[in-house]
């Protein structure tokens, strides 16, 4: 472990670049990179790391989505996107309310479990 580096501004820029490249390339949320990095390397509390990752995703996701939308090789369905957005907004409201009531350690363990399950499913699919 590198230890707390929260005072090093360049670390956050490099972390943002890594999160953006991985998100843009693989279509995953930057939280997979940002949350563990902030918790393990910068000593952020779990809830603060999650909130920071969500805030980072908004502009990054918009830029990425526009780039995909403009790519003639990618066919996106606006209706599907709208329906997913409606569900995601409702889910974010419910999820953040629930996260506010759970202890940080529980959230950290749930996040780790999600990553493990997703990784196993991706390898075995």
N, C-alpha and C positions, 0 to 999 in steps of 0.2 A: 504494500500500500504506500502511495506517495505521501499521504498525510494531507492536512488541510492546506489548500492553495487558494482559498477564496479571495485573498488579497492580490493575487496575480491575474490581472485583467486579460493577459494573453491566453491564459488557460481557457477562459470562457469563450474567447474567439475561436480557438482551435476546437474546443468541444462543439461549438455551434457549427463549424465547418464539417466536422465528422458526422454530426447528427443530420445535417442537411444532405450530405453526400449519400449516407445510408438510406435516409428517408426517400430521397429522390430516385435512387437506384432501385431500391427494393420495395418501395411503397409502404413502408412501415412507419409508424409514428415515432417521432424523435424521442419519446419517453423511454424507449428501450435502451437508448444510450444515455440520455440526459439524467434520468432519475437515478440509476445506479452510480453514475459518475458524481453527481452532486452529493449523494448520501455517503458513498464510500471514500471519495477523494477530497470532498470539500466540507465534510461534517455538517451538511444540511439536515434538518429534520425531514422525515419522510413526507409530511404534508407540504412543507415548503418546496421540496424538490418536485413533487407532483404538480403543484400549482405553477411553478416556474416552467416545467416542461409543457404544460397545457398552453401557457401564454406564448411560448416559443413556437408551438405548432401552428398557431393561427396565421401569421404572415408567411411562414415557410410552406404550409399546406396550400395557401392561396397561390403562391408563386409556382409551386410544383403542379398544381391542378391546371393552371392557365397554360403552362408549357405542354402538358399532356393534351389538353383540349386543342391546342394549335397544331399538334403533330398529326399529319394526315394519315399516318399508319395506325393511329389509336382511335378506336370508335367508342365514344362515351355516350351514355344514354342520360339525357337531362332529367327525365322523369325518375329514373332510378336514383340519380344523385339527389334530387329534391326529396324523395321519400326517405333516403338514408339520412339526409340533413335533419329532417323533421324528427326522426327517431333519435338521432344522435344528440340533438339539443335537449330533448326530453330526458334522455338517458344521462346527459351531463348534469342536468339539474338534480336528478335523483341520486346520481353517484356522488356528487360533491356534498350533498346533504348527508348521505350515509358516511362518507369519509370523515366528515366533521365530527361524527359521533364515535368513530373507532380510534383506538390508540394507535400511535405511529408504528409501534412494533408489529401490531397485527396487520396493518397496511403493508408494511415491508415484507412480511411473510406471504401475504396474499399475492403481492406483486411478483415475488420470487417463484411462487407456485405457478402463476400464470405463465411466466417465461419458460419454466420447465415443461409444462404441459404443451405449450405451443411448439417448443423445440422438438419434443418427442413426436408430436403429430406431424410436423413438417418432415422429419426424417423417415417416418414410417408411411407416409401417404404415397 
